[in-house]
Amino acid sequence: SQQGEEDPQALSIQEGENATMNCSYKTSINNLQWYRQNSGRGLVHLILIRSNEREKHSGRLRVTLDTSKKSSSLLITASRAADTASYFCATGINAGGTSYGKLTFGQGTILTVHP
Amino acid sequence: ETGVTQSPTHLIKTRGQQVTLRCSSQSGHNTVSWYQQALGQGPQFIFQYYREEENGRGNFPPRFSGLQFPNYSSELNVNALELDDSALYLCASSPTHQGLHSPLHFGNGTRLTVT
């Protein structure tokens, strides 16, 4: 079953605009990560926010985490055509032992940035 | 630094056949995870290997099996292929020294089509 649910499923904007994607999850987490995927290729890690953090920045990316609402948002500022991709949130859960590689992904948001 | 590489990139098999997919992890990464991504969906965790042993498994039947070798490379084997096994199979590696907050490094995947 999917832990994360992204919203919206698809987002279409013009270059220069900001893009906001939201993610909700169901269980307690250790961290929440955002990944990007271009056209059926591998996923690229964008940013990781730990459960005790509320906001994190990386370049044009800003991620917030609200553990009380079990939700996160990814903001891409001043978007570019090259930002066109699918974006996924993924949650890391402490399932005991070394659960390093076990992430639960949402279904993703398809972002299209028009030049 | 060599990234995660997967082979082959594309594969077509017939229902009932067996398939082996291969993955070389990123240099210095000793944990390998495998994910299945159906079209239009987020990746689903299959299993993880650490120190050559399976260390965590998702909701996949026993006909999905794997191996990790001393050089940390890995194989995913699927027996008795079914049509629903058609998907993009992604391998990801991570360095365990970062613990539960390790981002995953993905390969570009193997596109498996079962006819």
Interface residues (C-beta under 8 A of the other chain):
Chain A: Q2 G4 N30 N31 Q33 Y35 G40 R41 G42 L43 V44 H45 L48 R50 F88 A90 G92 N94 A95 G97 T98 S99 Y100 G101 K102 L103 T104 F105 G106 Q107 G108
Chain B: V4 T31 V32 S33 Y35 G40 Q41 G42 P43 Q44 F45 Q48 Y50 N55 G56 G58 L88 L90 A92 S93 S94 T96 Q98 G99 L100 H101 S102 P103 L104 H105 F106 G107 N108 G109 R111
